[in-house]
Amino acid sequence: MVCRGLLLMLHRAGAIELPAVRWVNPNPFVRRQRPAAMRKPGDDVELASLGARLRRDETAGGYVVEHI
C-alpha cells in the first residue's frame, strides 16, 4: 500500500501518468445515499388519523397509546 500511495502522489504532482481506472469497488456501503431528513418537532400528526388515541397512565410513567 505504500507503493500505491507514492504512485498516486507522483501522479497528482504530474511527475508520472497512471493508466485509467479499470475497476470500481462494488461495495454498497462505499456509495450509499444519504438517509431521509428526520421529522422536525413542528410536524404534528393527528393520532385519530392513525387510528389511535393517548390515555394518561401514571403507572406507565406518562401516556399510553390506545388503538381505536
N, C-alpha and C positions, 0 to 999 in steps of 0.2 A: 504494500500500500504506500510505502514511502516513495517508491519509484513513480507510481501513478500521480501522487501529489506533486512531485518535482516536474514531471512531464506537463501537467496542467499549468503549473506556474510558468514554465517556459513558453507554453502555448499562449497564455494570456499576455505575457510580456512581448509576444511577437517574435521570439527567437526561433521557434520551430512551428511547423504546420502539422497538426494532427489530422488523421482521417475523420470523416463524418461519423456520427453515431450510428451504429448498426443495430443496437438492441436497446429497448426501453423496458424498464422494470415493470412487470405486470402486477405488482403488489397493490391491492386496492387501498391500503392504508397510506400509501405514499401520495396518491392523488384522490383525495376524498372531498366531497362537498361540505361546505360549512353547515352546521346544524341550523334549523329554522330559529328565528328570533323567539325569545321567551315572551310569554304574555306579560303585559305590564299590569300593575295593580289596578289601574283605572279601567281595565277591560272587565266589566261586570257581566255575569251570566245569570239569567233568571233560573233559579232552581226548578221552578214549576215547568219550564220548557224542557227540562231534562227528566221530568217525572219524579222529582224528589222534593223534600222539604226538610228544614232544620228543626230539631227539637232540643231544647235546653235540657242537659242531663248533668247534674253535679257529680254523680258517681263516675261518669266517664271523663270528667275534667273539662267540660265545656259543652259542645254541641254534638249531636248525633244526626247523621243523615238518614232520614226515613224514606223509603221508596213508596211512592203512591200507587 
